[in-house]
Amino acid sequence: MCNYKMLCLDIDGTLLNSNHQITKETKEAIRKVAREKKLHVVLVSARMPKGIVFLQKELGIDGYIICYSGSLILDKDGNIIFNRQIDSKVTDDILRCVNEFNVSINLYKDNRWIIERRDSWSDIESSIVGFEPEINNFSQIINVNDNIGPNKILILGDKDENLKVYKMLKDKFEDCINIYPSKPTYLEIMNKDACKTEAIIQLLKLLDIKQSEVIAIGDNYNDVDMITFAAVGIAMGNAPEEVKKISDYVTATNNENGVAKAVYKYFI
């Protein structure tokens, strides 16, 4: 008998295939367990709310979503349940340092994606998520006097340039930010205390669900904490070897209906 009550699903590289689509097989599997098993299916992503909600609708599910890799939780009505932002003064210092490099800087706050100017990197990101960023001066968004900065800073750029930025930020700000490359060209920066597992723990308390009743599926380094936390942690077949090694099970790739196959294995 299946005793699991929550399925935590990463989105990019996990739920979505390489064409950024949810396959028919995956939709059917998730709908089946959500409706028949009354399973809490929670989408857990580095994306902003707007980039997650439409996928919930496509799956035919509702409920909580975990955004910005754990720094923001919203309920089905869009109410904020949990919020961890980067300190505004730290944000200002980071922006000053990163401006010395040839990269694209993107700020995310609540349900806003803000850039100061369009470039090829923001155009690519827009084509992936399906909507346009807001163009505004960062100084109009960040108030260093209120201590409330963005939920996430995303640095986009050539992999060599991004590596330089990563090393610089780790050296100067490691004590106050959580920073990781989600891709060689993507550098994600959040509050030091923001991670997917912490957000999942908040939901477990709210829904009275035990850690032993959670399954998590992911494909990348920012999924490691939730994969190791869950009762069953599943890595996608397209995950790096380091992620596969810490998982309890490795399913097929995101282009081979890996999520659907894992759902049928553990829930049906």
Phi and psi restraints in degrees (value plus and minus 20) as a CYANA .aco file:
   2 CYS   PHI     -99.6   -59.6
   2 CYS   PSI     102.9   142.9
   3 ASN   PHI    -127.7   -87.7
   3 ASN   PSI     -12.9    27.1
   4 TYR   PHI    -103.3   -63.3
   4 TYR   PSI     119.7   159.7
   5 LYS   PHI    -138.0   -98.0
   5 LYS   PSI     -33.2     6.8
   6 MET   PHI    -158.0  -118.0
   6 MET   PSI     114.6   154.6
   7 LEU   PHI    -137.8   -97.8
   7 LEU   PSI      96.9   136.9
   8 CYS   PHI    -120.7   -80.7
   8 CYS   PSI      99.6   139.6
   9 LEU   PHI    -139.0   -99.0
   9 LEU   PSI     100.6   140.6
  10 ASP   PHI     -86.4   -46.4
  10 ASP   PSI     142.3   182.3
  11 ILE   PHI    -124.2   -84.2
  11 ILE   PSI     -91.9   -51.9
  12 ASP   PHI     -91.1   -51.1
  12 ASP   PSI     104.6   144.6
  13 GLY   PHI      65.1   105.1
  13 GLY   PSI     -25.0    15.0
  14 THR   PHI    -144.8  -104.8
  14 THR   PSI     -97.2   -57.2
  15 LEU   PHI     -85.6   -45.6
  15 LEU   PSI     -60.6   -20.6
  16 LEU   PHI    -113.8   -73.8
  16 LEU   PSI     123.9   163.9
  17 ASN   PHI    -101.8   -61.8
  17 ASN   PSI    -192.4  -152.4
  18 SER   PHI     -89.5   -49.5
  18 SER   PSI     -33.6     6.4
  19 ASN   PHI    -114.3   -74.3
  19 ASN   PSI      -8.1    31.9
  20 HIS   PHI      41.3    81.3
  20 HIS   PSI      18.4    58.4
  21 GLN   PHI    -145.5  -105.5
  21 GLN   PSI     133.5   173.5
  22 ILE   PHI    -114.2   -74.2
  22 ILE   PSI     103.5   143.5
  23 THR   PHI     -91.9   -51.9
  23 THR   PSI     139.4   179.4
  24 LYS   PHI     -77.9   -37.9
  24 LYS   PSI     -61.9   -21.9
  25 GLU   PHI     -83.4   -43.4
  25 GLU   PSI     -60.2   -20.2
  26 THR   PHI     -88.6   -48.6
  26 THR   PSI     -62.6   -22.6
  27 LYS   PHI     -76.8   -36.8
  27 LYS   PSI     -68.0   -28.0
  28 GLU   PHI     -82.6   -42.6
  28 GLU   PSI     -61.2   -21.2
  29 ALA   PHI     -85.4   -45.4
  29 ALA   PSI     -65.0   -25.0
  30 ILE   PHI     -88.1   -48.1
  30 ILE   PSI     -62.9   -22.9
  31 ARG   PHI     -81.1   -41.1
  31 ARG   PSI     -58.9   -18.9
  32 LYS   PHI     -82.6   -42.6
  32 LYS   PSI     -68.2   -28.2
  33 VAL   PHI     -94.5   -54.5
  33 VAL   PSI     -51.4   -11.4
  34 ALA   PHI     -87.3   -47.3
  34 ALA   PSI     -59.0   -19.0
  35 ARG   PHI    -106.8   -66.8
  35 ARG   PSI     -67.3   -27.3
  36 GLU   PHI    -101.1   -61.1
  36 GLU   PSI     -56.8   -16.8
  37 LYS   PHI    -117.6   -77.6
  37 LYS   PSI     -24.1    15.9
  38 LYS   PHI      35.4    75.4
  38 LYS   PSI      17.4    57.4
  39 LEU   PHI     -98.0   -58.0
  39 LEU   PSI     118.3   158.3
  40 HIS   PHI     -99.4   -59.4
  40 HIS   PSI      88.0   128.0
  41 VAL   PHI    -119.5   -79.5
  41 VAL   PSI      92.6   132.6
  42 VAL   PHI    -132.1   -92.1
  42 VAL   PSI      99.4   139.4
  43 LEU   PHI    -101.8   -61.8
  43 LEU   PSI     106.6   146.6
  44 VAL   PHI    -144.7  -104.7
  44 VAL   PSI      93.1   133.1
  45 SER   PHI    -167.8  -127.8
  45 SER   PSI     142.9   182.9
  46 ALA   PHI     -98.9   -58.9
  46 ALA   PSI     -25.9    14.1
  47 ARG   PHI     -91.4   -51.4
  47 ARG   PSI     143.5   183.5
  48 MET   PHI    -100.7   -60.7
  48 MET   PSI     145.4   185.4
  49 PRO   PHI     -73.1   -33.1
  49 PRO   PSI     -64.6   -24.6
  50 LYS   PHI     -79.5   -39.5
  50 LYS   PSI     -48.1    -8.1
  51 GLY   PHI    -105.6   -65.6
  51 GLY   PSI     -20.6    19.4
  52 ILE   PHI    -135.1   -95.1
  52 ILE   PSI     -60.9   -20.9
  53 VAL   PHI     -78.2   -38.2
  53 VAL   PSI     -61.0   -21.0
  54 PHE   PHI     -86.6   -46.6
  54 PHE   PSI     -46.6    -6.6
  55 LEU   PHI     -93.7   -53.7
  55 LEU   PSI     -56.9   -16.9
  56 GLN   PHI     -76.3   -36.3
  56 GLN   PSI     -67.2   -27.2
  57 LYS   PHI     -82.8   -42.8
  57 LYS   PSI     -59.8   -19.8
  58 GLU   PHI     -83.4   -43.4
  58 GLU   PSI     -53.6   -13.6
  59 LEU   PHI    -101.5   -61.5
  59 LEU   PSI     -35.8     4.2
  60 GLY   PHI      56.8    96.8
  60 GLY   PSI      10.4    50.4
  61 ILE   PHI    -143.1  -103.1
  61 ILE   PSI     143.8   183.8
  62 ASP   PHI    -158.6  -118.6
  62 ASP   PSI    -189.8  -149.8
  63 GLY   PHI      95.8   135.8
  63 GLY   PSI    -178.6  -138.6
  64 TYR   PHI     -97.6   -57.6
  64 TYR   PSI     128.8   168.8
  65 ILE   PHI    -148.7  -108.7
  65 ILE   PSI     125.7   165.7
  66 ILE   PHI    -130.8   -90.8
  66 ILE   PSI      99.0   139.0
  67 CYS   PHI    -132.0   -92.0
  67 CYS   PSI     143.6   183.6
  68 TYR   PHI      31.4    71.4
  68 TYR   PSI      22.8    62.8
  69 SER   PHI      34.7    74.7
  69 SER   PSI      11.6    51.6
  70 GLY   PHI      91.7   131.7
  70 GLY   PSI     -22.3    17.7
  71 SER   PHI    -106.7   -66.7
  71 SER   PSI     -29.1    10.9
  72 LEU   PHI    -166.8  -126.8
  72 LEU   PSI     110.1   150.1
  73 ILE   PHI    -139.9   -99.9
  73 ILE   PSI     112.2   152.2
  74 LEU   PHI    -140.9  -100.9
  74 LEU   PSI     127.6   167.6
  75 ASP   PHI    -107.4   -67.4
  75 ASP   PSI    -197.7  -157.7
  76 LYS   PHI     -84.8   -44.8
  76 LYS   PSI     -38.5     1.5
  77 ASP   PHI    -117.0   -77.0
  77 ASP   PSI     -15.5    24.5
  78 GLY   PHI      65.6   105.6
  78 GLY   PSI     -11.5    28.5
  79 ASN   PHI     -96.0   -56.0
  79 ASN   PSI     121.1   161.1
  80 ILE   PHI     -97.9   -57.9
  80 ILE   PSI     104.1   144.1
  81 ILE   PHI    -120.6   -80.6
  81 ILE   PSI     -51.7   -11.7
  82 PHE   PHI    -174.0  -134.0
  82 PHE   PSI     117.0   157.0
  83 ASN   PHI    -168.1  -128.1
  83 ASN   PSI     102.3   142.3
  84 ARG   PHI    -148.6  -108.6
  84 ARG   PSI      91.5   131.5
  85 GLN   PHI    -128.8   -88.8
  85 GLN   PSI     139.8   179.8
  86 ILE   PHI     -97.0   -57.0
  86 ILE   PSI     115.9   155.9
  87 ASP   PHI     -74.4   -34.4
  87 ASP   PSI     117.3   157.3
  88 SER   PHI     -84.5   -44.5
  88 SER   PSI     -56.4   -16.4
  89 LYS   PHI     -87.9   -47.9
  89 LYS   PSI     -60.4   -20.4
  90 VAL   PHI     -82.7   -42.7
  90 VAL   PSI     -62.2   -22.2
  91 THR   PHI     -78.4   -38.4
  91 THR   PSI     -65.9   -25.9
  92 ASP   PHI     -81.1   -41.1
  92 ASP   PSI     -62.4   -22.4
  93 ASP   PHI     -84.8   -44.8
  93 ASP   PSI     -61.3   -21.3
  94 ILE   PHI     -82.6   -42.6
  94 ILE   PSI     -65.2   -25.2
  95 LEU   PHI     -82.2   -42.2
  95 LEU   PSI     -60.1   -20.1
  96 ARG   PHI     -80.9   -40.9
  96 ARG   PSI     -61.3   -21.3
  97 CYS   PHI     -91.7   -51.7
  97 CYS   PSI     -63.0   -23.0
  98 VAL   PHI     -91.8   -51.8
  98 VAL   PSI     -46.8    -6.8
  99 ASN   PHI     -81.8   -41.8
  99 ASN   PSI     -34.8     5.2
 100 GLU   PHI     -97.7   -57.7
 100 GLU   PSI     -28.6    11.4
 101 PHE   PHI    -130.9   -90.9
 101 PHE   PSI     140.0   180.0
 102 ASN   PHI    -109.2   -69.2
 102 ASN   PSI      54.1    94.1
 103 VAL   PHI    -157.3  -117.3
 103 VAL   PSI     147.5   187.5
 104 SER   PHI    -119.6   -79.6
 104 SER   PSI     108.2   148.2
 105 ILE   PHI    -127.4   -87.4
 105 ILE   PSI     108.7   148.7
 106 ASN   PHI    -148.5  -108.5
 106 ASN   PSI     110.3   150.3
 107 LEU   PHI    -128.7   -88.7
 107 LEU   PSI     121.8   161.8
 108 TYR   PHI    -147.1  -107.1
 108 TYR   PSI     104.1   144.1
 109 LYS   PHI    -157.2  -117.2
 109 LYS   PSI     101.0   141.0
 110 ASP   PHI      35.6    75.6
 110 ASP   PSI    -132.0   -92.0
 111 ASN   PHI    -134.7   -94.7
 111 ASN   PSI      11.4    51.4
 112 ARG   PHI    -136.9   -96.9
 112 ARG   PSI     116.7   156.7
 113 TRP   PHI    -134.3   -94.3
 113 TRP   PSI      98.1   138.1
 114 ILE   PHI    -141.9  -101.9
 114 ILE   PSI     112.0   152.0
 115 ILE   PHI    -150.3  -110.3
 115 ILE   PSI     139.6   179.6
 116 GLU   PHI    -109.5   -69.5
 116 GLU   PSI     -46.9    -6.9
 117 ARG   PHI    -175.8  -135.8
 117 ARG   PSI     130.8   170.8
 118 ARG   PHI     -94.8   -54.8
 118 ARG   PSI     129.0   169.0
 119 ASP   PHI    -173.6  -133.6
 119 ASP   PSI     159.5   199.5
 120 SER   PHI     -84.1   -44.1
 120 SER   PSI     -50.8   -10.8
 121 TRP   PHI     -90.4   -50.4
 121 TRP   PSI     -62.8   -22.8
 122 SER   PHI     -87.8   -47.8
 122 SER   PSI     -51.1   -11.1
 123 ASP   PHI     -85.5   -45.5
 123 ASP   PSI     -60.8   -20.8
 124 ILE   PHI     -84.9   -44.9
 124 ILE   PSI     -65.9   -25.9
 125 GLU   PHI     -83.0   -43.0
 125 GLU   PSI     -59.1   -19.1
 126 SER   PHI     -83.1   -43.1
 126 SER   PSI     -59.5   -19.5
 127 SER   PHI     -87.4   -47.4
 127 SER   PSI     -48.2    -8.2
 128 ILE   PHI     -96.6   -56.6
 128 ILE   PSI     -67.2   -27.2
 129 VAL   PHI    -106.6   -66.6
 129 VAL   PSI     -38.2     1.8
 130 GLY   PHI      68.7   108.7
 130 GLY   PSI      -3.6    36.4
 131 PHE   PHI    -173.5  -133.5
 131 PHE   PSI     149.1   189.1
 132 GLU   PHI    -118.1   -78.1
 132 GLU   PSI     129.4   169.4
 133 PRO   PHI     -98.2   -58.2
 133 PRO   PSI     143.4   183.4
 134 GLU   PHI    -109.4   -69.4
 134 GLU   PSI     112.0   152.0
 135 ILE   PHI    -119.0   -79.0
 135 ILE   PSI      98.5   138.5
 136 ASN   PHI    -176.8  -136.8
 136 ASN   PSI     139.8   179.8
 137 ASN   PHI     -97.0   -57.0
 137 ASN   PSI     108.0   148.0
 138 PHE   PHI     -76.8   -36.8
 138 PHE   PSI     -51.8   -11.8
 139 SER   PHI     -85.4   -45.4
 139 SER   PSI     -40.8    -0.8
 140 GLN   PHI    -102.9   -62.9
 140 GLN   PSI     -33.3     6.7
 141 ILE   PHI    -120.7   -80.7
 141 ILE   PSI     -58.2   -18.2
 142 ILE   PHI    -119.3   -79.3
 142 ILE   PSI      96.8   136.8
 143 ASN   PHI    -127.0   -87.0
 143 ASN   PSI      87.5   127.5
 144 VAL   PHI     -86.7   -46.7
 144 VAL   PSI     -30.3     9.7
 145 ASN   PHI    -110.2   -70.2
 145 ASN   PSI     -34.9     5.1
 146 ASP   PHI    -122.9   -82.9
 146 ASP   PSI     -23.5    16.5
 147 ASN   PHI      45.9    85.9
 147 ASN   PSI     -14.8    25.2
 148 ILE   PHI    -129.5   -89.5
 148 ILE   PSI      84.5   124.5
 149 GLY   PHI    -120.5   -80.5
 149 GLY   PSI    -177.0  -137.0
 150 PRO   PHI     -98.0   -58.0
 150 PRO   PSI     144.3   184.3
 151 ASN   PHI     -95.2   -55.2
 151 ASN   PSI     -51.5   -11.5
 152 LYS   PHI    -172.3  -132.3
 152 LYS   PSI     125.3   165.3
 153 ILE   PHI    -133.7   -93.7
 153 ILE   PSI     107.9   147.9
 154 LEU   PHI    -134.6   -94.6
 154 LEU   PSI     103.4   143.4
 155 ILE   PHI    -125.4   -85.4
 155 ILE   PSI     102.8   142.8
 156 LEU   PHI    -135.0   -95.0
 156 LEU   PSI     114.5   154.5
 157 GLY   PHI     158.3   198.3
 157 GLY   PSI     154.8   194.8
 158 ASP   PHI     -73.0   -33.0
 158 ASP   PSI     122.8   162.8
 159 LYS   PHI     -79.4   -39.4
 159 LYS   PSI     -55.2   -15.2
 160 ASP   PHI     -90.0   -50.0
 160 ASP   PSI     -59.9   -19.9
 161 GLU   PHI     -89.0   -49.0
 161 GLU   PSI     -60.7   -20.7
 162 ASN   PHI     -83.5   -43.5
 162 ASN   PSI     -55.2   -15.2
 163 LEU   PHI     -84.3   -44.3
 163 LEU   PSI     -58.9   -18.9
 164 LYS   PHI     -83.2   -43.2
 164 LYS   PSI     -63.5   -23.5
 165 VAL   PHI     -83.1   -43.1
 165 VAL   PSI     -64.2   -24.2
 166 TYR   PHI     -78.1   -38.1
 166 TYR   PSI     -68.5   -28.5
 167 LYS   PHI     -83.6   -43.6
 167 LYS   PSI     -60.5   -20.5
 168 MET   PHI     -84.9   -44.9
 168 MET   PSI     -66.0   -26.0
 169 LEU   PHI     -88.3   -48.3
 169 LEU   PSI     -58.5   -18.5
 170 LYS   PHI     -81.5   -41.5
 170 LYS   PSI     -58.4   -18.4
 171 ASP   PHI     -90.5   -50.5
 171 ASP   PSI     -59.7   -19.7
 172 LYS   PHI    -113.4   -73.4
 172 LYS   PSI     -48.4    -8.4
 173 PHE   PHI    -148.9  -108.9
 173 PHE   PSI      -7.5    32.5
 174 GLU   PHI     -76.7   -36.7
 174 GLU   PSI     -51.7   -11.7
 175 ASP   PHI     -93.2   -53.2
 175 ASP   PSI     -34.0     6.0
 176 CYS   PHI    -148.1  -108.1
 176 CYS   PSI     -17.3    22.7
 177 ILE   PHI    -157.8  -117.8
 177 ILE   PSI     137.6   177.6
 178 ASN   PHI    -125.9   -85.9
 178 ASN   PSI      96.5   136.5
 179 ILE   PHI    -150.2  -110.2
 179 ILE   PSI     115.7   155.7
 180 TYR   PHI    -177.8  -137.8
 180 TYR   PSI     131.3   171.3
 181 PRO   PHI    -107.6   -67.6
 181 PRO   PSI      95.9   135.9
 182 SER   PHI    -100.3   -60.3
 182 SER   PSI     -42.3    -2.3
 183 LYS   PHI    -166.9  -126.9
 183 LYS   PSI     145.1   185.1
 184 PRO   PHI     -77.4   -37.4
 184 PRO   PSI     -46.6    -6.6
 185 THR   PHI    -124.0   -84.0
 185 THR   PSI     -17.4    22.6
 186 TYR   PHI    -141.5  -101.5
 186 TYR   PSI     105.0   145.0
 187 LEU   PHI    -141.1  -101.1
 187 LEU   PSI      96.6   136.6
 188 GLU   PHI    -122.9   -82.9
 188 GLU   PSI     112.7   152.7
 189 ILE   PHI    -148.3  -108.3
 189 ILE   PSI     104.8   144.8
 190 MET   PHI    -152.5  -112.5
 190 MET   PSI     157.4   197.4
 191 ASN   PHI     -76.0   -36.0
 191 ASN   PSI     125.1   165.1
 192 LYS   PHI     -75.1   -35.1
 192 LYS   PSI     -54.9   -14.9
 193 ASP   PHI    -112.6   -72.6
 193 ASP   PSI     -15.8    24.2
 194 ALA   PHI    -109.9   -69.9
 194 ALA   PSI     103.0   143.0
 195 CYS   PHI    -175.5  -135.5
 195 CYS   PSI     142.8   182.8
 196 LYS   PHI     -82.3   -42.3
 196 LYS   PSI     -59.7   -19.7
 197 THR   PHI     -83.9   -43.9
 197 THR   PSI     -62.9   -22.9
 198 GLU   PHI     -80.7   -40.7
 198 GLU   PSI     -60.2   -20.2
 199 ALA   PHI     -87.3   -47.3
 199 ALA   PSI     -59.9   -19.9
 200 ILE   PHI     -82.5   -42.5
 200 ILE   PSI     -61.2   -21.2
 201 ILE   PHI     -79.7   -39.7
 201 ILE   PSI     -60.0   -20.0
 202 GLN   PHI     -80.0   -40.0
 202 GLN   PSI     -61.0   -21.0
 203 LEU   PHI     -90.6   -50.6
 203 LEU   PSI     -56.8   -16.8
 204 LEU   PHI     -80.5   -40.5
 204 LEU   PSI     -62.5   -22.5
 205 LYS   PHI     -82.8   -42.8
 205 LYS   PSI     -63.4   -23.4
 206 LEU   PHI     -86.6   -46.6
 206 LEU   PSI     -58.1   -18.1
 207 LEU   PHI    -119.3   -79.3
 207 LEU   PSI     -19.7    20.3
 208 ASP   PHI      36.6    76.6
 208 ASP   PSI      29.4    69.4
 209 ILE   PHI    -134.0   -94.0
 209 ILE   PSI     123.7   163.7
 210 LYS   PHI    -110.1   -70.1
 210 LYS   PSI     135.9   175.9
 211 GLN   PHI     -77.9   -37.9
 211 GLN   PSI     -54.6   -14.6
 212 SER   PHI     -89.9   -49.9
 212 SER   PSI     -24.0    16.0
 213 GLU   PHI    -130.5   -90.5
 213 GLU   PSI      -2.7    37.3
 214 VAL   PHI    -135.3   -95.3
 214 VAL   PSI     115.2   155.2
 215 ILE   PHI    -138.2   -98.2
 215 ILE   PSI     117.3   157.3
 216 ALA   PHI    -148.2  -108.2
 216 ALA   PSI     120.3   160.3
 217 ILE   PHI    -147.5  -107.5
 217 ILE   PSI     109.8   149.8
 218 GLY   PHI    -173.2  -133.2
 218 GLY   PSI     155.4   195.4
 219 ASP   PHI    -152.0  -112.0
 219 ASP   PSI     -23.2    16.8
 220 ASN   PHI    -159.7  -119.7
 220 ASN   PSI     159.7   199.7
 221 TYR   PHI     -82.6   -42.6
 221 TYR   PSI     -53.0   -13.0
 222 ASN   PHI     -96.1   -56.1
 222 ASN   PSI     -21.2    18.8
 223 ASP   PHI    -117.3   -77.3
 223 ASP   PSI     -28.7    11.3
 224 VAL   PHI     -78.1   -38.1
 224 VAL   PSI     -63.5   -23.5
 225 ASP   PHI     -83.3   -43.3
 225 ASP   PSI     -60.2   -20.2
 226 MET   PHI     -97.6   -57.6
 226 MET   PSI     -49.2    -9.2
 227 ILE   PHI     -86.4   -46.4
 227 ILE   PSI     -61.1   -21.1
 228 THR   PHI     -96.4   -56.4
 228 THR   PSI     -45.8    -5.8
 229 PHE   PHI     -95.8   -55.8
 229 PHE   PSI     -59.0   -19.0
 230 ALA   PHI     -85.0   -45.0
 230 ALA   PSI     135.2   175.2
 231 ALA   PHI     -79.3   -39.3
 231 ALA   PSI     -60.5   -20.5
 232 VAL   PHI    -147.5  -107.5
 232 VAL   PSI      95.3   135.3
 233 GLY   PHI    -124.6   -84.6
 233 GLY   PSI     103.2   143.2
 234 ILE   PHI    -136.0   -96.0
 234 ILE   PSI     110.4   150.4
 235 ALA   PHI    -122.7   -82.7
 235 ALA   PSI     123.3   163.3
 236 MET   PHI     -92.4   -52.4
 236 MET   PSI     134.6   174.6
 237 GLY   PHI     -84.0   -44.0
 237 GLY   PSI     -40.6    -0.6
 238 ASN   PHI    -112.3   -72.3
 238 ASN   PSI     -15.1    24.9
 239 ALA   PHI     -92.7   -52.7
 239 ALA   PSI     134.8   174.8
 240 PRO   PHI     -80.3   -40.3
 240 PRO   PSI     134.7   174.7
 241 GLU   PHI     -78.5   -38.5
 241 GLU   PSI     -55.1   -15.1
 242 GLU   PHI     -83.0   -43.0
 242 GLU   PSI     -54.3   -14.3
 243 VAL   PHI     -94.4   -54.4
 243 VAL   PSI     -60.2   -20.2
 244 LYS   PHI     -81.7   -41.7
 244 LYS   PSI     -58.0   -18.0
 245 LYS   PHI     -85.2   -45.2
 245 LYS   PSI     -50.4   -10.4
 246 ILE   PHI    -111.6   -71.6
 246 ILE   PSI     -22.1    17.9
 247 SER   PHI    -107.1   -67.1
 247 SER   PSI     142.4   182.4
 248 ASP   PHI    -105.4   -65.4
 248 ASP   PSI     -44.1    -4.1
 249 TYR   PHI    -174.9  -134.9
 249 TYR   PSI     124.2   164.2
 250 VAL   PHI    -134.2   -94.2
 250 VAL   PSI      99.3   139.3
 251 THR   PHI    -112.7   -72.7
 251 THR   PSI    -192.3  -152.3
 252 ALA   PHI     -92.6   -52.6
 252 ALA   PSI     154.9   194.9
 253 THR   PHI     -94.7   -54.7
 253 THR   PSI     151.7   191.7
 254 ASN   PHI     -90.0   -50.0
 254 ASN   PSI     -34.7     5.3
 255 ASN   PHI    -115.2   -75.2
 255 ASN   PSI     -19.0    21.0
 256 GLU   PHI    -143.9  -103.9
 256 GLU   PSI       7.3    47.3
 257 ASN   PHI      39.3    79.3
 257 ASN   PSI      22.4    62.4
 258 GLY   PHI     -79.8   -39.8
 258 GLY   PSI     -59.0   -19.0
 259 VAL   PHI     -85.8   -45.8
 259 VAL   PSI     -66.2   -26.2
 260 ALA   PHI     -78.7   -38.7
 260 ALA   PSI     -63.4   -23.4
 261 LYS   PHI     -85.0   -45.0
 261 LYS   PSI     -58.6   -18.6
 262 ALA   PHI     -87.8   -47.8
 262 ALA   PSI     -60.8   -20.8
 263 VAL   PHI     -81.3   -41.3
 263 VAL   PSI     -65.2   -25.2
 264 TYR   PHI     -86.6   -46.6
 264 TYR   PSI     -54.0   -14.0
 265 LYS   PHI     -86.9   -46.9
 265 LYS   PSI     -62.4   -22.4
 266 TYR   PHI    -122.4   -82.4
 266 TYR   PSI     -36.8     3.2
 267 PHE   PHI    -139.9   -99.9
 267 PHE   PSI     -39.1     0.9
